[in-house]
Amino acid sequence: MSGARRSRRAWGWHPLADEWAARVVADADVRPGQYVLDIGAGKGALTKHLVAAGARVLAIEPHPARAEELQERFAGQPVTVLRVDARELVLPRRPFRVVASPPYSISSELLRKLLKTPSGMVAADLVLQRAVVRRFTDPARVPRRWRARIGRSLPRSAFHPPPRVDSAVLVVRKR
């Protein structure tokens, strides 16, 4: 079945409600001019607030229709849409942050990539399944150059449709 015809459930897509996306971006303390990766950008719930904060955004979205919608929605704004699976993404060497709500199905693999691949990443705020957040705040799982902590909890109602699991923000900062 083509990517465009797969169901929301098949893609595991649970977009953040606007008010919760705004809170996640505010908590991340994004500054004007910062280069930010929005991995799993969907239709731009976080992207909208990142642009409002003055960020230059690289929106990563593999779903063809959503990637096209992102391009149209943010045309003329400091947003570049990249249609690629996040697991295949080559991380930038220049300084960047990640503020994202990636698909839960790739969380562990994505976190290993972000934390272990040499890159310019300086910080990450990721909306993930709460169990994954707890696992990755264990110092034994996080390379020394990073600090990780549990940030804001998000109720299931923060997503439409709600997922079947609890969520939280994993806050990662370079030491």
N, C-alpha and C positions, 0 to 999 in steps of 0.2 A: 504494500500500500504506500502511496506517495506520502511524503512528509506533510504536504498541505492538507491531505484528507484524513490524517490520523486524528483521533478524538482528543479532547482536552485531557481525559483520563490517561490515554495512552502516552501522551507527552508528559504527564505528571504535572500539569500546569495549574498553579494556584496563585494567581496574581495578588499582590498586596493592594489593600484598599488605600485610597489616596492619603487619608489622614495618617495612616501607619507608615506609609512611604515617607511622608514629610518628617515624621518623628525619627525614623532611622537615619535620614540624611542630616537632620539637625544634630542628632547625637554624634554623628561621625565628624562634626566640626570641619566640614569641607570649606576651603578658602578659595577666593577668586583666583583663577589662573591655574589651579591644580589640575593635573591630568588624572582622570579617574576612569577605571574600567568598571562598567556595569555588566556583569556576566549573567546571562539569562535575562536580558533586558525586557523581554516580552513586548508589551505595547508602550513601555516607557514610564511606568509608575515611579520608579526611582530616578530615571533619566530626567524627567520633568523637574524634579526638585534639585537635582545636581546642577542642571543648567541655571535654575533660579539662584543657586548659591554662587554662580560664576565659574563653575568647573568647565574644563574642556573634557568631553566625554567620549570614550570609545565604548559603544554599545555592542555587546556580543550577543547575537541571537541566531541560532541555527534554523529556526522555523521559517520557511520561505515567506509566508504571508505576513507574519509578524515583523520580519526584517524589512519587508517592503513598506509596511505601515509605519515603522519607525523612521525610515528614510523620508517618507512624505511628511510625517508629523513634525520632524525636527529639521526640515530643509531650511538652509540659511542660518542655522544656529550652530554653535560649536560642538556638534555631535557627528562622529563618524560611526557608521553602522558596519559591522563586520559579520557576515553570515558564515560562521564557523562553529564547530563543536568546541566548547571551552577546553576540552581535554587535548585538543590539537593546537591550541593557541600558543604562539611563540610570544613569550612575555617580553615587554619592552625593557631595554637596558637603561633608559632615562628614568628619573624618579616618577613614580606613579603610586596611586592608592587604588584600592578596590572597595567599592560600595555596591553590594549586589545581593540578590536573592536568587542564587543559582538553583537548578533542579536538584532536589534532595537526592535523587538517584546517583548523582556524580559527586556528592559532597566530599567523601573521604578521598577520592582520587584527585579532585580539584585542590583540596587543602594540601595534600602531599606535594602537588606540583607547585603551588604558590609558596609553600614554606621551604622547599628543598631546592628548587631550581634557582640558580643565580640569576638575579634580575634587579631591576631598579625599584622594586616594591618597598615602600616605607611604612604602609599601614593597610589594614583591611578591616572592614565591617561587613560581615556576611550573615544574612538571615538563613538559618539552618535548622534542621531538626534538633530539638533540645538535647537529645541523647548524644548526637555528634558533637555539639558544642561542649558538653561535659567531658567527652572523651578527649577532645583537642585542647582542653585547658589543663590536662595532666602534663606537668613539666617533662615527663619522660617521652612524650609524643611530640614535643615542640623543640625544634633546633634552638640552640643557645642564643642565637642572634635575635630571637623573637620572644616577646611576652604575650601571653594570651589570657583573656579573662572572659567571663560571661557578662554580656551586656543586657540590654533590655529584653524582657520576655514579651512574646507576642501571643495573644490569645488566638485560638483557631478562627475566631470571627474577624481577625485582621486580614483574612484572605477570602477571596470569592472565586470559586467555592472553597469552603474551609477544608484543610487537609485533615487526615485522621490522626495526626501526631501533633504534639506540642512543639513550639518553635521559640528560638531565642537568637540574639545577635552574638556572634563570636567576634570579639574585638581583639585584633592582633596589632601590635606595635613593634617596630624595630627597636632593639636595645641601644 
